[in-house]
Amino acid sequence: MPDARDLPALLLCADAAIRGSEAVRPVEAVAADSLTRIAGLRLHIVDADGGYHVPVARRWNSDSVALNPDWCAWIRQTQQIAALDWAKLCALPPGGQALTVALATAPSSIAASKVAVRCGTQVAERFRMHQQIKRWLKRMEAAGFDEWAFDSVTGVLFRVARIDPAMPIPPWVRFTGPPREPDETDAGDRA
């Protein structure tokens, strides 16, 4: 199974997918065996139609990885999360994709894990992953990546949104259940 050491390999695959490429080769910062472990990863995705598994790659060897087009399409879809504003974020239905959304005031902020919220699912222990995510974010920042993070519970790669520090954080961000319906108080806070 992949672990935190393989995060740069996962980022390499995700960045390739977002650029529209389905072929990935090892680079100096990513070992071939690490890329192979990521290629064998199957992500569990939950949406309105139920749960299913999406393999990261169709085929791979020590020299290259051929990414799964369905996984590439899903990664490109998750990228859109970073562009959502508060009103749209609050309106996400509980039955939506089980994505973890981290809201940070700066792209390199390790405090992102403190305000992580799971859309549509429950996290068993609120901050169980805090220290591991903190280590991952430090490692990513050192490697030059400042917009990605990884959820070890679901195996989900997610974007760290660049949020204006002056924008108030809705109350539901502070717990791990599905977002509640915004009320008039929330609307006043966002105004």
Backbone torsions as a table, in degrees:
resi	resn	phi	psi	omega
1	MET	NA	141.7	176.1
2	PRO	-64.5	154.6	174.7
3	ASP	-137.0	-167.7	-175.1
4	ALA	-58.3	-30.0	-179.7
5	ARG	-65.3	-21.6	-177.4
6	ASP	-93.1	2.8	-178.0
7	LEU	-58.1	-43.5	177.3
8	PRO	-57.7	-33.7	178.3
9	ALA	-67.1	-40.2	177.5
10	LEU	-65.2	-39.8	177.6
11	LEU	-64.2	-39.0	178.5
12	LEU	-60.0	-44.6	178.8
13	CYS	-65.7	-43.0	-178.9
14	ALA	-65.0	-42.7	179.1
15	ASP	-63.8	-37.9	177.0
16	ALA	-63.4	-43.1	-179.7
17	ALA	-62.0	-42.5	-179.0
18	ILE	-67.2	-31.9	177.7
19	ARG	-78.4	-4.2	177.8
20	GLY	92.8	9.4	179.6
21	SER	-98.4	144.3	176.8
22	GLU	-114.3	11.9	179.1
23	ALA	-122.1	131.1	-179.4
24	VAL	-129.6	134.9	176.1
25	ARG	-119.6	152.3	177.7
26	PRO	-58.5	144.9	175.3
27	VAL	-123.4	175.3	-174.8
28	GLU	-58.5	-37.4	-176.0
29	ALA	-83.4	-8.2	-176.9
30	VAL	-127.7	116.1	-179.6
31	ALA	-70.5	150.5	-178.6
32	ALA	-62.1	-39.1	-179.3
33	ASP	-67.9	-32.0	176.2
34	SER	-66.8	-42.8	178.7
35	LEU	-63.7	-36.6	178.6
36	THR	-65.0	-40.8	178.5
37	ARG	-64.0	-39.9	178.6
38	ILE	-68.0	-38.5	-179.7
39	ALA	-60.7	-30.5	-179.7
40	GLY	-85.6	1.4	-178.1
41	LEU	-75.3	140.1	174.9
42	ARG	-119.2	117.6	-179.5
43	LEU	-86.4	135.3	175.7
44	HIS	-92.7	120.4	-177.3
45	ILE	-117.8	135.9	178.3
46	VAL	-117.5	126.3	175.2
47	ASP	-135.7	-166.9	-175.7
48	ALA	-62.1	-24.1	-178.5
49	ASP	-91.1	1.0	-179.1
50	GLY	113.9	-169.4	-178.1
51	GLY	-99.7	149.7	176.8
52	TYR	-156.1	164.9	-179.5
53	HIS	-108.2	138.7	178.8
54	VAL	-122.9	111.8	176.6
55	PRO	-66.6	143.4	177.9
56	VAL	-66.8	-39.9	-174.4
57	ALA	-127.3	154.6	173.6
58	ARG	-84.3	-41.9	178.8
59	ARG	-156.4	157.7	-179.5
60	TRP	-161.3	157.1	171.5
61	ASN	-145.1	-168.9	-176.1
62	SER	-70.4	-15.4	-176.4
63	ASP	-100.8	-27.1	-175.5
64	SER	-159.7	163.3	177.6
65	VAL	-129.8	129.1	174.2
66	ALA	-98.9	108.2	-175.5
67	LEU	-69.5	150.9	176.8
68	ASN	-75.4	122.8	-179.2
69	PRO	-56.6	-35.3	178.8
70	ASP	-65.6	-39.4	177.7
71	TRP	-66.6	-41.4	178.3
72	CYS	-59.8	-43.2	-180.0
73	ALA	-64.2	-38.9	179.5
74	TRP	-66.6	-42.3	178.4
75	ILE	-62.0	-42.2	179.0
76	ARG	-63.8	-32.2	178.1
77	GLN	-70.2	-41.5	-178.8
78	THR	-65.7	-26.7	-179.8
79	GLN	-60.3	-27.8	-177.2
80	GLN	-68.8	-19.2	-179.2
81	ILE	-56.6	-39.1	-175.9
82	ALA	-63.0	-21.0	-176.0
83	ALA	-92.0	-4.8	-177.1
84	LEU	-71.4	141.9	174.1
85	ASP	-92.0	175.0	-174.9
86	TRP	-60.1	-42.4	-176.9
87	ALA	-60.2	-44.3	179.6
88	LYS	-69.6	-37.5	-179.6
89	LEU	-63.6	-42.0	179.0
90	CYS	-67.0	-25.2	-176.3
91	ALA	-88.9	0.3	179.5
92	LEU	-60.3	129.1	-178.4
93	PRO	-71.5	146.8	179.3
94	PRO	-58.4	-25.7	-178.2
95	GLY	-88.3	12.4	-178.2
96	GLY	-74.2	-177.1	179.7
97	GLN	-57.3	143.1	-179.7
98	ALA	-80.4	71.5	178.5
99	LEU	-101.1	146.2	172.5
100	THR	-96.9	126.0	-178.5
101	VAL	-111.8	121.2	177.1
102	ALA	-103.1	128.6	-179.3
103	LEU	-108.7	115.4	-175.8
104	ALA	-123.6	151.0	178.5
105	THR	-83.7	-12.7	176.8
106	ALA	-148.4	148.3	-175.1
107	PRO	-62.8	-24.9	-178.1
108	SER	-101.8	8.8	-174.9
109	SER	-72.6	123.4	176.8
110	ILE	-79.4	-5.8	176.0
111	ALA	-73.5	-4.2	179.8
112	ALA	-55.1	-37.8	-177.3
113	SER	-65.2	-25.2	-178.3
114	LYS	-70.2	-23.8	-179.0
115	VAL	-115.9	21.5	177.3
116	ALA	-67.6	139.8	178.2
117	VAL	-136.8	136.4	178.2
118	ARG	-90.0	125.7	-179.5
119	CYS	-87.5	111.8	174.2
120	GLY	88.6	-2.7	178.8
121	THR	-137.0	170.4	179.8
122	GLN	-106.7	144.5	172.0
123	VAL	-102.1	126.7	-173.4
124	ALA	-58.5	-47.3	179.3
125	GLU	-123.9	124.2	-166.3
126	ARG	-52.1	-54.2	-175.1
127	PHE	-121.0	30.9	-179.7
128	ARG	-58.5	-34.2	-175.9
129	MET	-89.0	0.1	-170.3
130	HIS	-54.1	-51.9	-175.5
131	GLN	-66.0	-38.7	-179.8
132	GLN	-68.7	-42.0	177.0
133	ILE	-62.8	-39.0	178.8
134	LYS	-59.8	-44.4	178.7
135	ARG	-64.8	-42.0	179.7
136	TRP	-61.6	-45.1	-177.7
137	LEU	-64.0	-37.5	176.1
138	LYS	-63.9	-43.1	179.7
139	ARG	-63.2	-43.1	180.0
140	MET	-64.1	-42.9	-180.0
141	GLU	-62.2	-41.1	179.1
142	ALA	-64.7	-30.4	-179.7
143	ALA	-85.9	-1.9	178.0
144	GLY	96.6	1.1	177.4
145	PHE	-96.9	126.5	-179.6
146	ASP	-130.7	11.7	-177.3
147	GLU	-122.8	5.0	-175.3
148	TRP	-123.6	151.1	171.1
149	ALA	-145.8	171.2	-171.5
150	PHE	-137.2	133.7	-179.5
151	ASP	-99.4	111.6	-175.2
152	SER	-72.3	-17.2	179.9
153	VAL	-75.9	-46.5	-176.8
154	THR	-102.3	-11.1	-174.5
155	GLY	71.0	30.0	-176.6
156	VAL	-100.5	130.5	172.7
157	LEU	-87.9	134.5	-179.4
158	PHE	-139.9	158.6	179.8
159	ARG	-84.0	146.0	170.2
160	VAL	-95.3	113.5	-175.6
161	ALA	-74.1	142.7	176.7
162	ARG	-92.0	100.6	-174.2
163	ILE	-105.2	138.8	177.0
164	ASP	-61.3	123.5	-179.0
165	PRO	-58.2	-25.0	-178.8
166	ALA	-77.2	-13.6	-177.3
167	MET	-79.0	125.8	-178.3
168	PRO	-66.3	144.9	178.4
169	ILE	-86.9	124.4	179.4
170	PRO	-60.1	149.1	-178.0
171	PRO	-56.8	-34.3	-175.1
172	TRP	-69.3	-15.3	178.8
173	VAL	-67.2	-21.7	-173.7
174	ARG	-84.7	2.0	174.3
175	PHE	-132.2	171.4	-168.8
176	THR	-100.9	3.3	178.4
177	GLY	-81.6	179.5	178.1
178	PRO	-66.0	150.4	-178.5
179	PRO	-64.1	138.5	177.0
180	ARG	-82.1	168.4	177.4
181	GLU	-67.2	131.8	178.0
182	PRO	-64.9	138.4	178.7
183	ASP	-109.2	-173.5	-176.4
184	GLU	-63.8	-32.3	178.5
185	THR	-62.9	-44.6	178.3
186	ASP	-61.0	-42.3	-178.8
187	ALA	-61.3	-38.7	178.3
188	GLY	-67.0	-36.9	179.4
189	ASP	-65.3	-35.5	-176.8
190	ARG	-82.9	-16.0	-176.8
191	ALA	-69.1	NA	NA
